[in-house]
C-alpha cells in the first residue's frame, strides 16, 4: 500500500547505531539521543507480516506520546520531542521491558490455564473469569515473551519505574 511505512533508511548527522524491531526502528545518535520511528508494520506471534496497516505507526506513536506527556509530572520518561506523528525523540536510557495487556476475553490455551487455576502471570480480583484480565510479560532481546507474576511488578514503587522504558 502506498500509505504505509514499512521500512526506513535514514542517515542522521551524528548517527552511531540503528536497531530495527518488529514495529519500531530506533536510531542512536551522539550525546545519548534516540530517534524512534513507529512504522506501519504488523506483527503477530513474533512474526512480522508482509503488509503494513496505513497510519498504524502514527496512532501508536501518538498514543505513547500522550501517555508519556500526561504522566511526566508523576514519573520521568525518555521523551523530549515528537517532530512528526511517526517519530519520537528522546534520551537514551536503560529500558525496563514490561508489557501489560488488558484482555476483554481469553480463549484456547490461556482460557484452559486460567480456569484450571494455573495463572501465575494473570492478575484478577475475582476467582471466576473477570470482566477484564490483566496479564504481564517481559520481552527479551530475542523478541520472546516471558510471563512473570503480577505481584513482582507491583512490588516496585513508582520511583523505581519510569514510563516509556527508563528506570
N, C-alpha and C positions, 0 to 999 in steps of 0.2 A: 504494500500500500504506500502511496506517495506521502501520506501524512504521518508516517511512523519514523521514529528514531530508533534504530536497532543497533547502531554502532557509531562510535565517534572516533576521530583520528586527529585530535588537536595536538599542537606542539606549542605550548605556552612558554613565554620567556621565563627562564629560571626553573624549568621543569626538570625534576630529578627522578620521577617514577610514575608508573601507571599501573593500576590494578583494575582488571575487568571482572566484575562479579556477575551473578546471574541476571541482575537488573541494572545495577548502578556501575558507573565507571568513575574511578577516583584517581585524579591527577595530583601527585605530590609535587609541590613547588618549594623553592628555597624558603628559609625562615619559618618552617613548620606550617605552611599554608596548604590547605587541601581545597581542590575544586571537585565537587561531586556532581556528576551528570546523571540524572534519573532517565533512563531510556524507556522505550515503549515495549521492551522485551517482556515476554510472559514466561514464567517458569512454573512448573507443577511437578511435584515429586522429584525435585532436584534435577529436572531436565528443562533446558531452555527450548521453547517451541520455535519452529522455523519462522513464524509470522508474528509481528507485534500487534499491539492494540493502539490505535491512534489516540494520542494525548494521555495515555496511561502514566507516563513519566511525569508529566505536568501535574496531574492530580496527586500522585504520590508525593512529589516534592512540595506541593502547596499545602497538603495536609501536615506533613512533617514540619514544615516551616511554621505553620500556625500553632501547632502544639508546642514547639520549642519557644516561640515568641510569647505564648500565653503562660508558660511556666518558668521563663528565665529569671523572674524575680524570686522564685522558690528554690530552683535547682539550676546551677550554672550549666551551660551546654557549649558545644563547639562552634555553633553557627555565628557568623559575623555579617553575612550579606546573601541576598538572593537576586543576582543581577538579571536572571532570566527565569521564566516559570519552571524550566527543567534543571536549573543549576543552583547549587548551594555552595557557598564559600565559607571556610572556617579554619580554625586552628587544629593542627594535628594533636591527637591525644591518644591515650591507651583505651581501646574500646572495651566495654563490658557487654558482651554479646548475649543479651537475653531477649527472648521473644515471648510475648504473652498473647494468647489467642482467646478471644471470646467466641464461643460456639453456641449457636442457637439450637443445634441438634448434633447428634453423633450417630454414626451407623457403622456397620461392619465390625472389624476387629476392636476399634475403640469402644463401641457400644457393648460388646461382649465383655471386655475387660472391666469397664465401668460397672456393669450390672453384677459382675462376679466379685466386686469389691477390690479388685486389683487395680487401684487407681492412684498410686503414689505420686503421680505427676499431675493429678487433677485436683482442683480446689472447688468445693461446693459447700454451701451452708446447710444443705439438706441431705438426708440419706438416700432418698429416691432421686431419680434423674431430675435435676432442677430445670428451671426455665432457661437459664444460661449457664454454661460450663466454662470455667477458666482453665486453660491448660498452658503449660510453660515449657520452654526448651531453650537450650543453649546451642548456638550454631558454631561449629568448629571451623577451622581454616579449610577443611575439605568439603564444606557445604553439607554436613550431615547433622541432623538434629539429635540432641541428647536430652532426654527428659530429666528433670530434677524436681524434688519435692517443693511445693509452693511455700512451705514454711521456711525452707532455706532462703528463698528470695526475700520473704517478708522479715527475715531476721536483720536485714540491713536498715540502718536509719537513713533518712533522706540525705544526710550529709555524706554518706558513702557512695551514693549512686547519682550519676549525672545523666539527665535525659539527653538522648541523642548520641549516646556512646561514650561519654567521658566519665571517668571516676577518679 
